[in-house]
Amino acid sequence: MKRIKIKELLSTEDFDREVLVKGWVRTRRGNKNISFIALNDGSVIHNIQVVVDLAVFDESILKLITTGSCIAVSGTLVKSMGQGQTSEIQAKEITLYGTADAETYPLQKKGHTLEFLREIAHLRPRTNTFGAVLRIRHALAFAIHKYFNNKGFVYLHTPIITGSDCEGAGEMFRVSTLDPVHPPLNEDGKINYSEDFFGKETNLTVSGQLEGELGAMALSEIYTFGPTFRAENSNTPRHLAEFWMIEPEMAFYEIIDNMDLAEDFLKYLVTYALENCKEDLEFLNNMYDKELLKNLNFVVSNKFERKTYSEAIDILEKSGQKFEFPVKWGADLQSEHERYLVEKHFKKPVILRDYPKEIKAFYMKQNPDGKTVAAMDILFPRIGEIVGGSQREENFDKLKKRIEELNLPQKDLWWYLDTRRFGTAPHSGFGLGFERLVLFVTGMSNIRDVIPFPRTPKNAEF
């Protein structure tokens, strides 16, 4: 008999038939005559109840069926008379695949903290919380590919190992095969990377954007979706050392086109989750964030407010609100400023544009005022900035001058300048941190709880 997933059995009306299910035991209760096993296989947040007549089964086997054990059950699917469930299985045969000692199994009891579950990341997917989060994460990843495929974008695989630093921050993980204790040195005492595997200094990428632009200059519209890395010694609930980024790049898009695409994209993803992850979202709404469904519908139902950075500064300065970080033109907006604009002032998602060029990356298109660049950030409730993007500077001379002003190594960016030297075109793009998106859609409060195996300072256990 072929195994049937529990999700399918809980949604069917086809009863009184023989079925085979396999999964992990969540609970077992009962009396001297009958036992009730709650079984889950990860396909859905709900368990299916297995009814076991103790007179039919070997007691020595049943004693081994405890929380965490893995079993296969053959039996009759019947309509359940119990509350809160539509169907149940009357067991005829049970196969025990793996036991879980009740004294040592970490998930034997309920009510574990999220902090504790991070210490057992190899087992936490078996909990309701992380099962829900991971199913939603999957749905969002699928929706990303579906959205761009439907729009004719090309999925471009950009390199994980790179010789350039997209953001100029310098917080990168070095990739090297040189002897870490006695590396070859140049005459000036510095490491001689010409003897390294790639013949130059290389790192794990912080962004696929620069390479993505190369694809857009030939294929018109591309997107990247892959892992990125930041060697920032940060232990906040919003930072990871390894995270995933979605980065579309579009030829012939100017800043307004970029904003339009980003808004449509975000609304599509949130709508997809609402339509396809209803049970998981309801669970997370009830258990972790009573405002979750309200926030998701808030994003979908509101047209994003669009303002300039300068207008936002003016609003914040006149707000009368006391902020921890001072507000002034030329300074980066902090999360508290962004959330005030979204949650209190406009009461809708906000897109800010035209930021001071001194606080933005070298590749952003310079505006005619000489002070700002055609950058845009999208601000969400509870999260603050969720998307950052810009129109890219397509003018060769302006881009080269900006690289020189910031003392960036032109020798490492010659290929990037070539796209402005040969057949340049207006183009734009943005980046969406996937974990930030999952954080918003699930209502979780710590970014370490929306990725299967978080990589943070001093933590690479699993």
N, C-alpha and C positions, 0 to 999 in steps of 0.2 A: 504494500500500500504506500502511496506517495504522501509525504508529509504536507500538511496544510498549515499556513501561518495563522497565528491566533487573530491577527487583525481581520483576516477574511472570515473566520468563524464567528467573530463577534458582530459582524455586519450582515450575516446571511439570514435568510428566512427558510432555508432548506434544512429542516430538522429530520430526526429519526433516520440517520444514516451513519455508517461506520466511518470514523476519521482517525487520522494519526497526527498527533502533535508532539513537538519536542521543545524543551525549554528548561528554564531554571526555576526552582521552587522559591517563591517569595515568602509564603507562610504555609503552615499545616496546622489544622485544628480538628477537633472532633470529640467523639466519645468512644465507649468500648465497642460500639457496633459499626460506626461509620466515621470516615475521615474526609475532610475537605482540604484539597491542595489548591493553592492559588499559584498558577503557572504563567510565566511570562517568557516570550522569546525575543523581545526587543522590537518587534514589528509595530507595536502600539503601546500606549501607556497603560492600558487596562490589562488586567489578568483574566484568564479564563479559569473557571472553577472546575476542578476534577473531583468527582464524587467517587469515593472508594469504599466498597462494602468489605469490611475487615474479615468477614467470614470466607471470602473468596481468595484472599491473598495471604502469602506467607508472612507471618508477623516479623520474622527476622530481617526480611528485605524492607518492610515498611518502616522499621525503626531507623534505617539508614537514610530515609528520605526526610531530610531536614532543610531548613532555610539555606539556600545557596547550592544545594545539590542539583545535578542535571539529570533529567529523566526523559524517556519517551513514553507516551501514553496512547494506547489504542482503545477505542471505545465508541459508544453511541452518542452522537450530538443530539441533545434534546433541548427543548425550550425550558428555560429556567423559571421556577416558581418563586425564587428568592428575589429580594429587593436589590436594585442597583445592578442587575445583570440580565442580559437577554438570553443567554444560552449557557449550557454547561455540558460536561462530558461525563457520562457514566462509564467508569473505567472497566475494561475487560482484561487488559494486559499492561503491565508496567515494566519497562526496562530501565535499570539504573546505570547511567553512564559514568557519573562521577559523584563522589560523596563530598560533603563539606562539614568538617568537624564543628559541632556546635560550640565547643569551648574556644576555638581559635579563629573561626570565620569572622572577619572584622565587621561584616554587615549583618550579623545575627540579630542585633537590636536596631530599633528605629531611632530617629531623632539625632543622627550624627550632624555635627557642624560642618559647614562647607570647608572650614580650615582643616579639619580632620580628614575630610575626603580628599583634599589635595595631596595628603601624605600617602594615600593609597589610590593614586590615579589609575593604576592598572585594574582596579576593581570598581571604581566609582561609576563607570558606564552602566552597571547593573542596577543603580538606584533609579527611582522615578525621575528625579530632578535631571540627572545627566543623560538619561535616556531621552527625555524630552528635548534637552538642549541640543544633543547631537543629531536628533532627527530634524530639528528646525535648521540646524547648520547645514545639513545635507540638502534640505529643500531650498534654502537660499542659494547654495552653490549651483544647484541645478537651474534655478531661475535665472541666475546671472548668465549662464551659457545660453539659455533659451532666449533671453531678451536680446542679446547681441546677435545671435544667429538669425533671429527673426528680422533684424534690421540690416542684415548683410555684412556685418563686421567679420573680420578674419581674426581667429584666435592665434596670437603670435607668442611663441615660447621664447622669452628673453633669458639671457644667461644668469645663472645664480652666482657664478664666479666672474668678477669684473675687475678691470684695471682703473675704473673711474669712480668718483664719489659724486653721485647725482646732486646731493644737497649741500655738499661742501662742509658738512659737520665734522667729518673726520672720525666719527664714532663707528668704526667698522671692524669686523672680525677678519684678521689676516689669514690668508690661505697660503701655506708654504710647505715645502718638503725639505727645507734646509735644516741642518742640525741646530736645534734650539739652544744648545749649550755653546757650541763652537761654530757659528755660521761664518762663511767666507766674508772677508772684509775688503773694502777698497782702501786705497792709500790714505784717505782722510778718516779712516776708522769706522765708516758707516757700512752697513750690510750691503754686500754685493749681490743684488737680486738678479743680475744677469746669469748667475749660476743656478737660479731657482728653476722649478719645473716649467713655468711659463716664460722665463727669461725676463721677468719684470715683477714688481710688487703687485700682488693681487689680493682681493678681499671678497667676502660675501656681500652680495648686493644689498643696498638699502632701497632700491627702486628699479623697476624695469622701464621707467619713463624714457630715458634718453635713447635706448635701443628701440623702444616703441615708436618714437618719432621717426626713426629710420624706416620702419615698416609702413607708417602712414604716408611717407613721402613716395611710396610706390604703390601701395594697395588702397590708399585713400582713408579707409576706416579700419582700425585694428583695436584689439584689447588684449591686455595681459592679465593673467590671474595666477599668481604663484607666490611662493614664500619669499620673504624679505627679512633682513636682519639688521639689528641696531645694537651695537656694543655700548649701550648707555647703562650706567650703573644706577638703575632706578628701580625702586621697589614699591611703586604706587599701584593702585588698583586699575590704572589705565595703561600700563606699559608692559610690553613683552620684548624679549630679546629676539624671538623668532615669531613672525606674524605673516599673515597673507594679505596681499594687496590686489585690488582690481584697478587697472589703469588703462582706460581707453584713450586713444590718440586719433584725432580726426583732421585730415587735410581739408582745407577750405572752410573750416569752422572758425568763426570769430567768437569773441567772448560771450555775446548773447546766445549764440547757438550752443555754446558749451554749457551755459546755465540751463537752457531749455532741456538739453539732453540729460543733465545730471538730475534735475527735478523729476523728469518723467521716469528715469531709471529707478530712483529711490521709491517713488510711489508704486511702481510696478512690483518691486521686491517686497514691500510691506504688504501690498494687496495679495501677492502670491502666498505669503505666509498666512495671512488671515483666512484665505480660502482653502489652503491645503494642510494647515497645521492646527486646526481648531481645537482639538482635544488637548494637545500639548500646551497651547497658549492658555487655555482655560485653567489648566493645572498650575502653570507658572503664575498666572494672574492671582489665583486663590492662595498660593503658597508663599509668593515672594514679593509681588508688586501689585497691589490692588488697583493701580492706575494703568497697568500695562495695556490692556485692550483699549482703554480710553486714549492713551498716547499713540497707539498704532493707528487708530481711526482718525485721530487729530492730524496726523501727517497726511493721510490719504485724502481727507475731506477739505483741506485748506490749500489754497494757492499760496506758494511761498512768497513772503514779503521780500522785495528787492530794494536794497539801499546801498549807498556807498559807505566805505569805511569812515570817511569824514562825517557823514550824516550820523553814523552810529556813535562816533565820539561825541558829537554835539548832544545827542540824546542822553548818553550816559552822564555827561558833565552836568546836564540840567535835571537829572533824575531825582536829586536829593537823596539818593541811595548811598549808604556807607559801604564802600568796597574795601577788601583787604589790600588789593593792589591798586595803586593810583591810576587814574585815567588821564591820558594825555595823547595828543596827536603825535604819531611817530613810534608809539609803543605797541607791542603785540597785545591783542586782547586776551584776557585770561578767561578761564572757564566760567567764573562768576559773572563776568561782563556779558559773555555770550548767552548764558542762561537767562540773565535778566532781560535781554532783548527778546528772546523767544518766549519765555514763560510769563513775563510780567508786562512788558511794554506792547509788543505786537500780538502776543498770544497766538502765534503761528510760526512755522519754520521760517527761517530768514536766510537769504543769500546776500552776503556782503561782497562788494567788488571795489576795485581801484585802491589797493593798499599802498602804503609808502614803500618805495622800491628798496629802501635800506633794510627792511625786515623780511624781504622776500628773496627767492633764489635768483641766480644770475640769468636764467633762461627766459624769464617772463618778459612779455612785450612792454616796452616803455611807452607810457602815455605822453601825449603832446605837452602836458604841463611840466614835464621834466622831474616831477617829484614822486609820481605814482606809477604803478604798473597794472596791467590788465589782469589782475589776479581775482579769484573768487573763492569764498569759503561758504559752505552750507552749514547752518547751525540748527541743531535739533534739541527738543526738550530733554532734560536729564543728562544728555551727553555733551552738549556744546558742539564744537566742530566735528562733523562727521565726514565731510568731503572738502578737499582742497584742490584747486586747479587754477588754470590760467590760459590765456592765449599766449602762445610761445613767440619769442622774438624771432621773426623771420628775416630781418635785415642783417646782412653779414657784418657790416661795419659797426653797427650798434652792439651786436652780440659780442664781437671781438673786443670792442672797447670796454664793455662791462666785465668781460673775463679778465682783462688787464687791470681794471680798477680794483678787482677783488683778489688780485694776485693768484689766480687759479692757473694751474699748469697747462698751457696751451698744447704742449707736446702730447698730453693724454687726451685732448679733446679735438684733435685735428679732424677726425672722422665726423664728429658732430658738426664742426664748422663747414665741412664739405657739403652738408645738406643745404646750407645757405649759399654756398658758392656755386652749386650746380642745381638749377631748377628749383629755387626756393619758392615757397608758397605760404600764404596765411594758414596757420593750423593751431589747434587747441587740444587740451586734454585735462583730465583730472584724476585724482587718486581717491579711492574709497578703501579705508582699512576694514577688511572683512570682519575681524573680531569686534571692531567698534559697531559695525552693523548688527552682528549677532547679539552683542551686549544690549543694544537698544531693543531689538525684536524680542528677546527673551526676558527682558526686565531684570537680568542678573546685575549684581553690583560690582563684581570684580572680573576683570578681563581674563583672569586665570581660569575662570569657570566656564568659558565659552570656547575653549580650544582643548582637544583631547589630552594633550601632554604639554603643559606650559613650560616654556624655557625662560627662566628668569635668573638674575644673579645668584650664584651658588646652587642652582637647581637644574640638573639634567639627569635625573635619576631613571626615568622610564623611557 
